Amino acid sequence: MTKLQDIRRQKARNDAQFEPNHDTPWGVIVEVNGSTSPPNRANMTWVDMWNRSNGRLAVINETTIKTAGTPVQLGPAPKPPYLAVVGTYNESLSPTDTTTNLGQFNTPPHAANHQYPTEATKGADAALIYQPAIQMLKLTGNGTDLTVSIQPLIYWVDGTRKTFPGADLDVTSYVPGTAGQTKRILVYLDKDTNNLAVVEGTAVSGAIPVPWPDAPDNAIPSDFVRLTNGQTAVTTASHVDEGRGLLGGGNGALSPFRATADGQIIIAENGAFTVRTPLVDAYGDIITDSQGRIVTT
């Protein structure tokens, strides 16, 4: 063996320790006939190479990156001549792009790890869901001004489905005007109008506990907001307290009919129930009309 052959053999042995160079093109996932995968090939995905429609081909895809329009990095598949999706192609994004979150697609399917269907069948990394994480009618402050945001809610009133789309609310007018005073307000959804409303608590000074205002009968409570004289912003963690009664709290378990005087009754009028006081005669008997209906005031 010549010296040159020996050098070549040693170089080949050394090169074998390293991964060989590969072409790593990129492309964009696309739909063909309404699907990002070829028929009966769930492990493959349609990709436009270099985002050119004439470069479309099916590649191996064992990742969770399946959404059309996602830029992906390609590499060699275990079995040539296929290519394989190896990750998202972040270089295709503008450096100022803050709306596209591609990192979520780089995680393999693992939803079962976080599920908690029963005490006996918890996932390996079961997630406990606390009330603040639930978004329906949740109130948050932006930390920069006195505008709060309330999330949407679908609810029912007397068999009628209603949809509250969510809204922003400026609470500047509820900040106490007296130095040193603090109060709480309750932001709620008015079931009668499908609009946000506010009930104010009493403003107090010093170390006196800040009162919690009561929810009106027509309210679906959102959250409480603590406001102090001179305050210029609402920060969720510092100023917002949970007010939603998700398990029958709030006034959800109470009757919508409230008496204002002794002796009142609940009676149907014009197709709806209401609270009225019945008329009585000199002997204390309830008066009825010619059709046997109770006469009320």
matplotlib code that plots the C-alpha trace (Angstrom):
import matplotlib.pyplot as plt

x = [0.0, 1.4, 1.6, -1.0, -3.5, -2.8, -3.6, -6.8, -7.9, -7.2, -9.1, -12.1, -12.1, -12.0, -14.8, -17.0, -17.3, -19.3, -22.7, -22.3, -23.4, -26.9, -29.0, -31.5, -34.1, -37.2, -40.8, -44.3, -47.0, -50.0, -53.3, -54.0, -57.7, -58.5, -55.8, -52.2, -51.5, -51.7, -54.6, -53.9, -50.5, -50.9, -47.1, -46.5, -47.2, -47.6, -44.9, -44.2, -40.4, -39.0, -42.6, -42.9, -46.0, -43.9, -41.9, -44.7, -43.9, -44.9, -42.4, -42.1, -43.6, -43.5, -43.9, -47.0, -46.4, -49.4, -51.0, -51.2, -49.1, -46.4, -42.8, -40.8, -37.2, -36.5, -33.8, -32.9, -35.4, -34.2, -35.2, -34.2, -35.2, -37.7, -37.2, -38.5, -39.8, -37.3, -38.7, -40.2, -38.3, -38.0, -35.7, -38.7, -40.2, -39.6, -37.3, -40.2, -42.9, -44.4, -47.7, -46.5, -45.6, -44.0, -42.4, -45.7, -45.5, -42.1, -43.6, -44.7, -48.3, -48.6, -52.1, -52.7, -49.9, -51.8, -55.3, -57.1, -60.2, -60.5, -58.4, -57.4, -56.5, -54.4, -51.8, -48.1, -48.0, -51.6, -52.5, -54.6, -57.0, -57.7, -60.5, -58.3, -57.3, -60.9, -61.6, -65.4, -66.2, -62.7, -61.6, -58.0, -56.1, -53.4, -51.1, -50.8, -54.2, -57.6, -59.2, -60.1, -61.0, -63.8, -63.9, -67.0, -69.7, -72.5, -75.4, -79.2, -82.0, -85.5, -84.7, -83.2, -79.6, -77.6, -74.0, -71.9, -69.0, -66.6, -65.8, -63.4, -64.4, -62.9, -63.1, -61.5, -64.8, -64.9, -61.5, -62.1, -61.8, -60.7, -57.0, -56.2, -59.5, -59.9, -62.9, -63.9, -66.2, -67.9, -68.0, -70.9, -72.9, -76.5, -78.7, -81.5, -79.5, -76.5, -74.2, -71.6, -72.5, -70.8, -71.8, -69.7, -68.6, -68.1, -64.9, -62.9, -59.7, -56.7, -56.6, -60.4, -61.2, -62.4, -66.1, -67.1, -70.2, -73.2, -74.2, -77.7, -80.4, -79.9, -76.1, -73.7, -70.7, -67.3, -64.6, -63.9, -61.5, -59.7, -59.3, -57.3, -57.3, -54.6, -54.4, -53.6, -53.6, -55.2, -52.8, -54.6, -52.4, -52.5, -56.0, -58.4, -60.1, -62.2, -65.9, -67.3, -69.4, -68.6, -70.0, -73.3, -71.7, -72.6, -76.4, -76.8, -78.5, -80.9, -84.5, -84.9, -88.0, -87.4, -90.3, -90.3, -93.1, -94.7, -97.6, -96.5, -96.9, -95.4, -98.0, -98.1, -98.9, -98.8, -96.9, -94.2, -93.9, -93.6, -94.0, -97.3, -99.4, -102.9, -105.9, -108.1, -111.6, -112.7, -112.5, -108.9, -109.9, -108.0, -110.2, -110.5, -112.0, -114.9, -112.4, -111.0, -107.7, -106.2, -106.4, -103.2, -101.8]
y = [0.0, 3.3, 6.2, 8.1, 5.2, 5.0, 8.8, 8.4, 5.4, 7.3, 10.4, 8.2, 6.6, 10.0, 11.4, 8.5, 9.9, 12.8, 13.3, 13.9, 17.2, 17.2, 19.6, 21.2, 22.9, 24.5, 24.7, 25.6, 23.0, 23.1, 21.5, 19.3, 18.4, 19.8, 17.8, 18.4, 14.6, 12.3, 9.8, 7.0, 8.4, 10.1, 10.0, 12.2, 15.9, 18.0, 20.7, 23.4, 23.5, 27.0, 28.2, 27.6, 25.8, 23.9, 22.4, 20.5, 17.0, 14.7, 14.4, 12.2, 14.0, 12.4, 15.7, 17.6, 20.2, 19.7, 23.1, 24.5, 27.7, 26.7, 27.1, 23.9, 22.9, 19.7, 17.1, 13.6, 10.8, 7.5, 5.9, 7.7, 9.3, 11.0, 14.1, 14.6, 17.5, 18.2, 21.4, 24.8, 27.2, 30.3, 32.1, 32.7, 35.1, 38.8, 39.8, 42.1, 39.4, 38.9, 37.2, 33.8, 31.3, 28.3, 26.8, 25.1, 22.8, 21.4, 19.4, 15.8, 14.8, 14.6, 15.8, 12.6, 13.4, 16.5, 15.1, 14.4, 12.4, 10.6, 10.2, 6.7, 7.6, 10.8, 11.5, 11.3, 15.2, 16.0, 19.7, 21.1, 23.8, 26.6, 29.2, 32.1, 30.1, 29.8, 32.7, 33.0, 36.5, 36.9, 40.4, 41.6, 44.9, 45.8, 47.4, 50.7, 52.4, 52.1, 50.1, 46.5, 43.7, 41.2, 38.0, 36.6, 34.4, 32.3, 32.0, 31.3, 33.5, 32.0, 29.4, 32.0, 31.7, 34.9, 35.7, 38.4, 39.1, 40.5, 44.2, 46.8, 49.0, 52.2, 52.3, 55.8, 57.3, 54.8, 55.8, 57.4, 61.2, 61.5, 61.1, 57.9, 56.2, 52.7, 50.9, 47.8, 47.7, 44.6, 44.4, 42.3, 41.3, 42.6, 39.6, 42.0, 44.2, 41.9, 44.7, 45.3, 47.2, 48.2, 48.2, 50.2, 49.3, 51.8, 53.8, 53.5, 55.0, 53.6, 50.0, 49.4, 46.3, 47.3, 46.1, 43.7, 45.0, 42.7, 41.5, 42.7, 40.1, 40.6, 40.1, 37.5, 38.6, 39.0, 40.2, 42.7, 45.6, 47.4, 51.1, 53.6, 57.4, 58.5, 55.1, 55.3, 51.6, 48.3, 45.3, 41.9, 40.3, 43.3, 44.8, 42.1, 39.5, 36.6, 37.2, 34.6, 31.9, 29.0, 26.3, 28.0, 30.9, 34.5, 34.8, 31.8, 29.6, 32.3, 32.8, 35.7, 36.7, 38.9, 40.2, 43.8, 43.5, 40.8, 39.0, 39.2, 36.3, 35.1, 35.3, 34.9, 38.0, 38.3, 35.0, 35.8, 35.3, 38.4, 39.4, 41.1, 41.9, 40.3, 42.4, 41.2, 41.9, 43.1, 39.5, 39.1, 36.8, 37.1, 38.8, 37.1, 38.4, 36.8, 34.3, 33.2, 35.1, 36.7, 40.5, 42.2, 45.7]
z = [0.0, -1.0, 1.3, -0.6, -0.3, 3.4, 3.8, 1.8, 4.0, 7.2, 5.9, 4.9, 8.4, 10.0, 7.7, 8.6, 12.2, 10.9, 9.4, 5.6, 4.1, 2.8, 0.8, 3.1, 0.9, 2.2, 1.2, 2.2, 3.1, 0.7, 0.2, -2.8, -3.3, 0.1, 2.1, 3.0, 2.7, -0.3, -0.2, 2.3, 3.2, 6.5, 7.0, 4.0, 3.3, 0.2, 0.0, -2.6, -2.8, -2.3, -2.3, -6.0, -7.3, -9.9, -7.2, -5.5, -4.1, -1.3, 1.5, 4.6, 7.6, 11.1, 12.9, 13.9, 11.3, 9.1, 8.6, 5.1, 4.7, 7.2, 5.9, 6.6, 6.5, 4.5, 4.9, 3.8, 4.6, 6.0, 2.7, -0.5, -2.8, -0.4, 1.5, 5.1, 7.1, 9.8, 11.3, 10.6, 8.3, 10.4, 8.0, 5.7, 8.3, 8.5, 11.4, 12.6, 12.4, 15.9, 14.9, 13.7, 16.3, 14.6, 17.7, 18.7, 15.6, 16.6, 19.5, 18.8, 19.6, 23.4, 24.3, 26.3, 28.6, 29.9, 30.0, 33.3, 32.5, 35.9, 39.0, 37.8, 34.3, 34.6, 31.9, 32.7, 32.9, 33.8, 33.7, 36.5, 35.2, 37.6, 37.3, 36.1, 33.1, 31.9, 29.4, 29.3, 30.6, 32.1, 32.8, 32.3, 32.5, 30.1, 32.7, 30.8, 31.2, 32.9, 30.0, 30.9, 28.4, 29.0, 27.0, 25.1, 26.6, 25.3, 27.8, 28.0, 29.3, 29.6, 26.9, 24.5, 23.4, 23.7, 22.7, 24.3, 21.8, 24.4, 24.9, 26.3, 29.2, 30.4, 34.3, 34.7, 36.0, 38.9, 40.4, 43.8, 43.7, 47.3, 48.3, 50.1, 49.2, 47.6, 46.4, 44.4, 41.4, 40.0, 36.2, 35.1, 32.0, 32.1, 31.0, 30.1, 27.7, 26.8, 27.7, 30.3, 33.4, 36.7, 40.3, 42.7, 46.2, 49.0, 48.9, 52.2, 53.6, 55.4, 56.6, 56.5, 54.4, 51.0, 50.6, 47.9, 46.0, 45.5, 42.1, 40.9, 40.1, 36.3, 36.5, 35.2, 37.2, 35.5, 37.9, 40.6, 40.0, 42.8, 42.2, 44.3, 44.1, 41.6, 39.9, 36.2, 35.1, 35.8, 36.1, 36.2, 38.9, 41.2, 40.8, 39.5, 41.7, 40.4, 40.4, 38.1, 39.7, 37.4, 39.8, 40.7, 42.5, 42.0, 41.8, 39.4, 42.0, 43.2, 42.1, 39.6, 41.5, 44.6, 46.8, 47.8, 50.4, 52.6, 51.0, 47.4, 45.0, 41.8, 39.0, 35.2, 33.3, 29.5, 29.2, 31.8, 35.5, 37.7, 41.4, 42.4, 45.5, 45.3, 46.1, 49.0, 50.2, 53.6, 54.9, 53.7, 50.8, 47.5, 44.8, 41.4, 38.2, 36.2, 34.7, 38.0, 37.7, 40.7, 40.7, 41.7, 42.1]

ax = plt.figure().add_subplot(projection="3d")
ax.plot(x, y, z, "-o")
ax.set_aspect("equal")
plt.show()
